[in-house]
Amino acid sequence: MSSSFIVWLFNSLAYLPLSVLHRLGAAMGWASYWLSGTYAKRLRENLAHGLEGRPAAEFNQVLKATVAEAGKSMAELPWVWRRSVAEVLVKVRECHGWEHVAAAHAAGKGVIMLTPHMGCFEVIALYISTHLPITSMYSVPKQAWLDEVMRSGRQRGQMHLARADVGGIRTLYKALKRGELIGVLPDQVPGRGDGEWASFFGRPAYTMTLIGRLLESSGATVLMCYAERLPRGQGFIIRIEPLVINAEIPLTAQINVALEKIVLTSPAQYLWSYNRYKVPAGVTPAAEIKEQG
């Protein structure tokens, strides 16, 4: 299948209503679940850790919803990236906690927005960019066509992108120095030397230390945010809250605890299929470090 045809199909899907795309996405989610044993196994295992101690009936209910929501997260991308900003943002039904953004921005030291792989995280930076400049870090996909589609869909309004490399990190530092906002996915697994092991739902997860370095150099305010996906394509609710930092506890641990609390507010909308517990190349597994200690 040629890349030009894929782009054409992607653009064509954007004309469909969000409710239709979500129904298609739910079907896609189940297709992926049944066709890929590895995908299904990881999703079930990660969800089991997240819901440890919950009744089996509750686990099965959340599992079914999770499979569908994962598909929706993919199917809604053409709509979010290819529709006009006005069309997308009219679907943001509510935004709770904007006062935290306004206060942090007024302080003038920059704002670090932490958005996990949950709900429609793509809509958050787009919403913010209509009010304030924001620079978001992203990993460059291997497919050139996808990188082009992604960048054109995200870099709108006052939204800018920074690659997940040394140059991109410098871009984030500069944005904070100007007192602007930056966006980071805190549950993205970093490469060797850019993370440390911290518990996430009872398992060691290699967690990025970049946020701590950015915070130390800027004195910025750290805010947690996510966009809840409403049923039947009704839209989204953005929720923002400050991260209260305790200087005596490692920041990576505090971020993961905050993420756990957010995830458990709507567990079906977290991307449990993401390989959050992988060991990056060259990184010593947490179990070996514990044995050596």
HUVENLIN-V739650 format. One record per residue. N is the residue number from 1. SS is DSSP state (2 for helix, 1 for strand, 0 for the rest). PSI is psi in degrees with one decimal (none if undefined). Layout:
n->[N	N]
ss->[SS	SS]
psi->[PSI	PSI]
//
This chain:
n->[1	2	3	4	5	6	7	8	9	10	11	12	13	14	15	16	17	18	19	20	21	22	23	24	25	26	27	28	29	30	31	32	33	34	35	36	37	38	39	40	41	42	43	44	45	46	47	48	49	50	51	52	53	54	55	56	57	58	59	60	61	62	63	64	65	66	67	68	69	70	71	72	73	74	75	76	77	78	79	80	81	82	83	84	85	86	87	88	89	90	91	92	93	94	95	96	97	98	99	100	101	102	103	104	105	106	107	108	109	110	111	112	113	114	115	116	117	118	119	120	121	122	123	124	125	126	127	128	129	130	131	132	133	134	135	136	137	138	139	140	141	142	143	144	145	146	147	148	149	150	151	152	153	154	155	156	157	158	159	160	161	162	163	164	165	166	167	168	169	170	171	172	173	174	175	176	177	178	179	180	181	182	183	184	185	186	187	188	189	190	191	192	193	194	195	196	197	198	199	200	201	202	203	204	205	206	207	208	209	210	211	212	213	214	215	216	217	218	219	220	221	222	223	224	225	226	227	228	229	230	231	232	233	234	235	236	237	238	239	240	241	242	243	244	245	246	247	248	249	250	251	252	253	254	255	256	257	258	259	260	261	262	263	264	265	266	267	268	269	270	271	272	273	274	275	276	277	278	279	280	281	282	283	284	285	286	287	288	289	290	291	292	293]
ss->[0	0	2	2	2	2	2	2	2	2	2	2	2	0	0	0	0	2	2	2	2	2	2	2	2	2	2	2	2	2	2	2	2	2	2	0	2	2	2	2	2	2	2	2	2	2	2	2	2	2	0	0	0	0	0	2	2	2	2	2	2	2	2	2	2	2	2	2	2	2	2	2	2	2	2	0	2	2	2	2	2	2	0	0	2	2	2	2	2	0	0	1	1	1	1	1	0	2	2	2	2	2	2	2	2	2	2	0	0	0	1	1	1	1	1	1	1	1	1	0	0	2	2	2	2	2	2	2	2	0	0	0	0	1	1	1	1	1	0	0	0	0	0	2	2	2	2	2	2	2	2	2	2	2	0	0	0	0	1	1	1	1	1	0	0	2	2	2	2	2	2	2	2	2	2	2	2	0	0	0	1	1	1	1	0	0	0	0	0	0	0	0	0	0	1	1	1	1	1	1	0	0	1	1	1	1	1	1	0	2	2	2	2	2	2	2	2	2	0	0	1	1	1	1	1	1	1	1	1	0	2	2	2	0	0	1	1	1	1	1	1	1	0	0	0	0	0	0	0	0	2	2	2	2	2	2	2	2	2	2	2	2	2	2	2	0	2	2	2	1	0	0	0	0	0	0	0	0	0	0	0	0	0	0	0	2	2	2	2	2	2	2	0]
psi->[124.0	154.0	-32.9	-38.0	-39.1	-42.3	-41.1	-44.4	-42.6	-47.3	-36.6	-37.9	-25.0	-20.8	-15.1	148.7	151.8	-36.6	-38.6	-43.4	-37.2	-35.5	-42.5	-40.2	-39.2	-41.6	-40.0	-39.2	-43.5	-34.9	-43.8	-39.4	-43.5	-26.2	-22.4	107.0	-36.9	-45.1	-48.7	-40.4	-45.9	-42.6	-47.3	-43.5	-46.2	-41.8	-37.7	-38.4	-39.3	-31.7	26.0	131.9	-9.8	154.7	150.7	-37.2	-40.4	-42.5	-47.8	-37.1	-45.5	-36.5	-47.3	-43.9	-36.6	-42.6	-44.0	-42.6	-34.5	-40.0	-38.5	-37.4	-29.6	-42.4	-24.6	-9.5	-44.9	-40.1	-44.1	-41.7	-27.4	-18.8	160.0	157.0	-40.9	-41.9	-37.2	-47.1	-17.9	-18.3	-5.9	97.2	-35.5	155.2	109.1	127.2	11.4	-26.5	-28.5	-37.8	-46.9	-43.8	-42.6	-41.0	-37.5	-26.9	-23.2	6.8	9.3	162.0	129.7	110.7	118.0	116.5	110.7	172.1	75.7	136.5	-148.8	75.8	-17.5	-26.8	-17.0	-54.0	-34.8	-41.8	-46.8	-38.6	-16.7	-10.1	-41.3	155.0	138.4	138.8	122.7	138.0	139.7	152.9	130.6	122.3	158.2	-32.9	125.0	-38.7	-37.7	-38.1	-42.0	-45.1	-42.5	-47.4	-42.2	-30.0	-28.4	-38.8	77.2	154.6	-131.2	26.5	132.7	157.9	147.3	125.2	150.8	66.4	-175.0	-43.9	-39.6	-38.5	-39.2	-37.7	-39.5	-42.7	-43.6	-39.6	-43.1	-37.4	-31.1	-1.5	18.1	-177.9	147.4	152.9	134.2	139.9	103.3	-14.9	15.0	130.9	121.2	173.1	176.4	133.8	-8.9	15.2	177.4	158.4	130.5	146.7	136.0	108.5	44.5	2.5	145.3	127.9	131.7	112.4	136.0	140.5	-1.9	-39.1	-41.3	-40.8	-40.6	-40.9	-43.3	-37.3	-20.8	-28.7	22.1	164.7	138.6	125.4	141.3	139.7	152.2	160.1	108.1	131.5	122.7	153.6	157.5	32.4	24.5	-21.0	-147.4	153.9	120.7	133.3	128.6	134.7	149.5	150.5	113.4	115.3	132.2	114.9	-16.8	-5.0	136.8	135.1	-36.0	-40.2	-41.4	-39.5	-43.3	-36.9	-43.2	-38.5	-42.1	-44.2	-41.6	-46.6	-41.2	-10.3	-26.4	69.3	-28.1	-20.2	2.5	146.0	78.1	-19.2	-12.7	138.5	67.7	-25.5	16.5	156.9	109.9	154.5	129.5	-3.5	133.7	126.2	150.0	-35.3	-39.1	-37.3	-39.8	-40.8	-39.6	-31.6	none]
//
